[in-house]
Amino acid sequence: MKKIPAELLERAVDGVNLEPGTLRAQLGRTPTLLVFLRHFG
Protein backbone atom coordinates (compact mmCIF):
# COMPACT_ATOMS: atom_id res chain seq x y z
CA MET A 1 0.00 0.00 0.00
CA LYS A 2 1.40 3.41 -0.97
CA LYS A 3 1.10 6.41 1.32
CA ILE A 4 0.38 9.97 0.26
CA PRO A 5 3.41 12.23 0.90
CA ALA A 6 2.91 14.62 3.85
CA GLU A 7 3.40 17.74 1.72
CA LEU A 8 0.41 16.76 -0.43
CA LEU A 9 -1.80 16.21 2.60
CA GLU A 10 -1.33 19.84 3.58
CA ARG A 11 -2.40 21.26 0.20
CA ALA A 12 -5.69 23.12 -0.06
CA VAL A 13 -8.33 21.32 -2.12
CA ASP A 14 -11.40 22.61 -3.90
CA GLY A 15 -14.21 20.64 -5.48
CA VAL A 16 -17.81 19.53 -5.47
CA ASN A 17 -19.05 18.24 -2.08
CA LEU A 18 -15.70 18.87 -0.36
CA GLU A 19 -15.21 20.57 2.98
CA PRO A 20 -13.05 23.71 2.86
CA GLY A 21 -9.47 23.00 3.88
CA THR A 22 -6.66 20.59 3.18
CA LEU A 23 -6.57 17.14 1.65
CA ARG A 24 -5.84 15.78 5.14
CA ALA A 25 -9.14 17.27 6.39
CA GLN A 26 -11.04 15.48 3.60
CA LEU A 27 -9.61 12.06 4.41
CA GLY A 28 -10.43 11.81 8.10
CA ARG A 29 -9.19 8.88 10.17
CA THR A 30 -10.79 5.95 8.38
CA PRO A 31 -9.55 4.22 5.22
CA THR A 32 -10.67 6.25 2.19
CA LEU A 33 -10.72 5.56 -1.53
CA LEU A 34 -9.54 8.51 -3.63
CA VAL A 35 -10.53 8.84 -7.26
CA PHE A 36 -9.05 11.57 -9.44
CA LEU A 37 -10.88 12.44 -12.64
CA ARG A 38 -9.35 14.55 -15.35
CA HIS A 39 -11.40 16.58 -17.82
CA PHE A 40 -9.85 17.16 -21.24
CA GLY A 41 -12.26 19.77 -22.53
ChimeraX attribute file (.defattr): number of C-alpha atoms within 10 A of each C-alpha:
attribute: neighborCount
match mode: 1-to-1
recipient: residues
	/A:1	3
	/A:2	4
	/A:3	5
	/A:4	9
	/A:5	8
	/A:6	9
	/A:7	8
	/A:8	11
	/A:9	15
	/A:10	13
	/A:11	13
	/A:12	12
	/A:13	15
	/A:14	12
	/A:15	7
	/A:16	5
	/A:17	6
	/A:18	12
	/A:19	12
	/A:20	12
	/A:21	13
	/A:22	16
	/A:23	18
	/A:24	16
	/A:25	16
	/A:26	14
	/A:27	13
	/A:28	9
	/A:29	8
	/A:30	6
	/A:31	7
	/A:32	9
	/A:33	6
	/A:34	7
	/A:35	6
	/A:36	4
	/A:37	6
	/A:38	6
	/A:39	4
	/A:40	4
	/A:41	3
